Amino acid sequence: MNIQNKSLKNSLEFKSIDYQLQPYTNPELISEKGPQVFNSGSGVNVEDIDGNSYIEGMSGLWCASLGFGENELIEAAVKQMRKLPYYHSFTGKTCETTIKLSEKLIEIAPNNLKKVFFCNSGSEANDTAIKIVWYYHSSLGNPNKRKIISRKGSYHGVTLAAASLTALDYAQKGFGLPLDFALHTTWPHYFQNSYENESEKEFCSRLIKDLEQLIEMEGAENIGAFIAEPLMGAGGVIIPPKSYFEMIQPILKRNEILFIADEVISGFGRTGNMWGSQTFNIKPDIVTCAKGLSSAYAPISAVLMSENISKQVEKQAIKLGQFGHGYTYSGHPVSSAVALRTLEIMEERDIITHVRDITTVFSKRISELKKYRCIGNVRSIGLIGAAEFIKPGTKREKIDPQHKFAAKVVKKIHEKGVILRALPIDAIAFCPPLIISKDEINQMFDRIETVLPEMDQVAYGYV
Ligand SMILES: Cc1ncc(COP(=O)(O)O)c(C=O)c1O
């Protein structure tokens, strides 16, 4: 299969394609041909306006977990639109469907978390979590506990606080970020960040030591929380070293530093459990989630918190007269209805068992990519994975970033009808809809493998 992409610049269908400032896009790249415009989707496939069909190997932005044509979600939205298209949750009001969703979320929440606050995006959820941490510590008489530790390479979103914690250059450059409450500890990527001959166990101990040193240097009395994606997504699909989170948690507890698990990607089945926190043995005080919560059919995110935190927050809110935080669309009834139906479908169709069943073929196909000389490391858990490029013939030496090798590979794979994503550490990510079948996984990797021998040759040219 070879994909044809016509130029949109002269298309009669659009008056202008120049009005939109597109997120995470180099304007120069689209100035010639214009963006690729997608118009329809079904199952794991999406189609552009030229009629080209693709397997969406990234579920969009790690989010459309039930695929692109789930009628039950469409029906849930339409039904709620007809009944009550909008109402808010301010000043003692809320919607029936929002209450039902909060009941469902608390029923499935990890670590017995007991209260939920709704937002619209992962970034908003993380900003909200930080405000809750500040509010909580301040109400306990510790207003200086404001610094938040994230890890280098992590992605937590783009709003001011979240972007400060996102420790990736591309989200901070040009904006004067990070703000000064953000601290960043060592990148937990064993393949790239370990010393020569350092075992995974030694590497993990070094990470823990670095964290302890950072806490000591900044003073625990100034640190409110530690935030971590159970498995780093946009920063490289990085699976933590064994025992990493088990070793971190007692240190945080001892220093009264709260643990925020950013489950925006890892929540709702992605790692083969409902939560990444379950997969990696995390007992979070706060969880942020979004994306798979509504299978991305409607914007919604949530912050789940422990009873201890919610009680303290409520105490402070009573003292101050109200909890002074909320979004016009917090607990939006249409998004809530879609999210509720998503969680019901996950149970009715036992999506998590399905994920566990097909993980075998998914991880096998990813492991087999190791045979290409330009691929130095492959990894996966549940239905998320990555292949990381290196200079052929080396153990882990990177190809010169000016070659943008991963982006080139993604472009070639795109021409074969599979959408993947190039990650900044010169890797490609795989994160297909959770409903993908074994045949579709094989079809996806068969197409991917048609370009890898050629890309191996290209990589040899860079040695
Ligand atoms: C782990 C994580 N946290 C937060 C976010 C931000 O979510 P949003 O883009 O909905 O603001 C993302 C987005 O990809 C993410 O991967």
Ligand as a Chemical Component Dictionary entry (heavy atoms), coordinates in Angstrom:
data_LIG
# 
_chem_comp.id                   LIG 
_chem_comp.type                 NON-POLYMER 
_chem_comp.pdbx_formal_charge   0 
_chem_comp.three_letter_code    LIG 
# 
loop_
_chem_comp_atom.comp_id 
_chem_comp_atom.atom_id 
_chem_comp_atom.alt_atom_id 
_chem_comp_atom.type_symbol 
_chem_comp_atom.charge 
_chem_comp_atom.model_Cartn_x 
_chem_comp_atom.model_Cartn_y 
_chem_comp_atom.model_Cartn_z 
_chem_comp_atom.pdbx_ordinal 
LIG C1 C1 C 0 1.127  11.698 31.159 1  
LIG C2 C2 C 0 0.438  12.917 30.623 2  
LIG N1 N1 N 0 0.009  13.849 31.490 3  
LIG C3 C3 C 0 -0.641 14.954 31.071 4  
LIG C4 C4 C 0 -0.879 15.165 29.732 5  
LIG C5 C5 C 0 -1.584 16.412 29.283 6  
LIG O1 O1 O 0 -2.853 16.117 28.832 7  
LIG P1 P1 P 0 -3.638 17.158 27.902 8  
LIG O2 O2 O 0 -2.948 17.207 26.591 9  
LIG O3 O3 O 0 -5.022 16.569 27.857 10 
LIG O4 O4 O 0 -3.619 18.469 28.600 11 
LIG C6 C6 C 0 -0.469 14.201 28.797 12 
LIG C7 C7 C 0 -0.729 14.379 27.363 13 
LIG O5 O5 O 0 -0.275 13.661 26.520 14 
LIG C8 C8 C 0 0.218  13.058 29.253 15 
LIG O6 O6 O 0 0.675  12.127 28.405 16 
# 
loop_
_chem_comp_bond.comp_id 
_chem_comp_bond.atom_id_1 
_chem_comp_bond.atom_id_2 
_chem_comp_bond.value_order 
_chem_comp_bond.pdbx_ordinal 
LIG C1 C2 SING 1  
LIG C2 N1 SING 2  
LIG C2 C8 DOUB 3  
LIG N1 C3 DOUB 4  
LIG C3 C4 SING 5  
LIG C4 C5 SING 6  
LIG C4 C6 DOUB 7  
LIG C5 O1 SING 8  
LIG O1 P1 SING 9  
LIG P1 O2 DOUB 10 
LIG P1 O3 SING 11 
LIG P1 O4 SING 12 
LIG C6 C7 SING 13 
LIG C6 C8 SING 14 
LIG C7 O5 DOUB 15 
LIG C8 O6 SING 16 
# 
